[in-house]
Amino acid sequence: MERKIIAIDGAAGTGKSTLAEKLAAKLGWPMFSTGRLYRAVELLAHQHSVPESDSKELCKLLDAHQLQVVKSVDQNILNITLDGAPVDHLLYSDQVPNNGSKVAALREIREALIPIQRSAAPASDLVVEGRDIGSAIFPEALVKFFIIVPSAEVRATRRALQKLGREPTESERSEIIRDLEARDLRDAGREFNPTKQPEDALVIDNSSQPLTEIVEKMYNYVLCEIRKR
């Protein structure tokens, strides 16, 4: 039987990761955030002193090393391994200062990571979140969600809570907004697989509605689509 994929896309700070985690938990499926793969590439670059902008050398590193997404003992958790060793504990460390965002802008790296993303947990139904999941990685996904938060201030506050663990100061909020806007432009403007709303995606506004209600809405929509099969 063909596995079922739920694709969740959106810009940084829209809460798509949290929604993906909670939806996956409610479904009892594994969840995978593709942004972790780009962090893993940045980690590999750091370990071998390769500039993050050097796509040719980065591709050589990827050819020389094995980057995989594998199931852990807990079958609902997916881990990233590098040459067979888990690296999840390093992906949010000082060894990955740019959050994978620079390598994610490189066409060659995005192309190289597509088969790794598509082969994640190949025998499992899966909730996948990122920026081009429904449009490029899993265009055949059973359900596609596109998460939006129109307010830049709300996105910045959420980003600060995620990174700093507290509400941002006004100067911090302004700086985060500038960073988010710059990243949005890079993601939407890149030539290869830009961030965009798939035509067949259900748009979810994650601005103010309670999280539990949004997850319940997404869950019921997924169940409805599964029953149609």
N, C-alpha and C positions, 0 to 999 in steps of 0.2 A: 504494500500500500504506500502511495506517495505521502511523504511527510508533510505536515502542515507548518507553514511559516507565517508568523505575525511580524510585519515590518513596522517599526516605529521610527519616524524621522522628525527632525526639527533642529532649530538652531541652538547654540549654547545658551543655557540659562532658562530654557523653556520647561524644564522638569521632566524631559522625556525618559531619562534614566530611572528616575523614581517610579514613574508610571509603568515603565517596562518591568521593573523588578516586582512591583505589586501585582501587575497583571499576570506575570509568569507564575508567581507564587499561588495566585488564585486558580490558575489553570493546572498547576502542578507540572509545569514544563520548565526546562532549562532556559536561562536568559543569557544573552551574550551582547556585550557592548563592544562594537567594532573599534571604538576609539582606543581601546586598550592595545590593539595590535599596532597602531601608530606609535603609541608610547613604547612598545617593545622594540620597534625599529629605532626609535631615538635612543633607547637604552643600549642597543647593539652598537649604534654609531658612537656613543659615549665610551663604551668599553674598548673600542678599537680606534679611538681618536680620529674618526672620520667626520668631516663637516656635514651638518644636516642639509646643506644645500647641494651637496655633491651627489646627484642622483646616480651617476655611473658607478661610483665607489660603493654607494649604499646597495645598489643592485648586486654588486659583486659579493658584498657581505651576506645578502639574503641567499645567494646561490651557494655560498660556502657554509651556511649554517641552517639548521632546521628549526623553523618557527611553526608551532602547531597550537591548535585549540583543542584541548582534550577534556574528557569528563573526569571529575574527581571521584573519590569514593562515594561522596554524596552526588547521586546522579543528576540532581537539579542544579549543580554548580559546574561551570566550565572554567578551566584554568588555561593559562598560556604557558607553554614550555619553550625553552630555547635550548636546542641540542639535548632535549630530554629532561632538562632541569626546570622546575617551576620558577617563574620570575614575577609572579603577581605581587609579591611583597616589595619589589623594587620599582614597580611602575609608577608609584606616587611618591618616590623618593627624590632626593636632590640630584640623582643621576638622570632624571627626566625633567629638567627645568622648564621646558617649553611645551609640556603636555602633549607632545607628538604633533603639534599644530604645524610646525615647519615642514616636517617630512610628509605630512598629509596633503600638503599643497603640490607635491611633486607627482606629475602624471605617471612616471615610470614606477613609483612606489605604489600608487593606487592600483595600477594594473597588476603589479606583482602580488599584491595582497588579496586580489579578488578570489582566486582559487582556494586560498586558505580560509577565507570567510565562508565561502560556499560549502567547504568540506567540514565545517564545525559541526560536531555531533551529528554525523550523517544519518544515523538511524533514529533520531529523535525529532519529535515536534519541537519547535523552537520559537522563542520570542527574541527578535534581534532589533537592537536600536543603534542609530547612527545618523548620518546625514544624507546618504544616498542608497539606503537599503531597498526601499520600494521601487526606486527609479532605475537602479543599476545592478545591485548585488542580487536581490531576489525579486525581479520584476513579476515573477509568477506567484508571489506570496498570496496566501489565502485571503488575508486582510492587511490593508495598509492604513496606518494612522499617520497624520501629519500634525505635530503639536505646535501650537502658536501661543505666544504671550505678547500682545501688541505693545505693552508698556515696557519701555527700556528700563525704567526705574525698578519695576518688579523683577525683571530678569537680573539686574545688577545686584539687588538685595539677595536674591536666591544664590547667585554666584558667590557672593561674599560669605553667606552662611555656610556654603559648601566648602570654600577654601579657607576662610578665617575662623569659622565657627561662631560668628557674631554678626550683628548688624554693622554695616559699613558706616564710616564717617562720610560727610558730604564730599570731601575731596576724594576719598576712596571710591565712593559711588560714581563720581564723575570719571575717574580713571578707568573703572571697570566698564562703564558704558562705552567709553572710547575704544577699549580693547574688544568688546563684544561687537561693536559696529565694524571695526576693522576686520575682525574674523568673519563676520557675516558677508562682507564684501569679497573676501578671499574665497569663501566657500561657494558663494553664488556666482562669482565671476570666473572661477577656474574653467579652463577649456574642457577638461576631462571629468565627466561625472560630477557636475556641480550640484550643490544642494538645491533641490526644487521640489515643489509639491507634485507628486504623481497625480495624474488626472483622475485615477480611480481611488484616491485616498480619502478617508473620512477625516475632515479637519476637526481637531479638538482644541478648544480654547481653554488653556490651563491658567487663566488669569486669576479668577476669584472663586470659582465653584469648589466646594470641599473635595479633597482628594479622593475620599472614599466614594463619592458620588460619580466622579469621573471614571474611576477604575471600574465601578459597577456597570456604567454605561458601556465602556469598552468591552468588558467581559460578556455582557449580554449580546452585544453586536457580534462578537466572535462566535458565541454559541449558535446564534442564528445562522451565520455563514456555514458553520460546520454541519448543521442540520440540513442545509440545502444540498450537500454533497450526496 
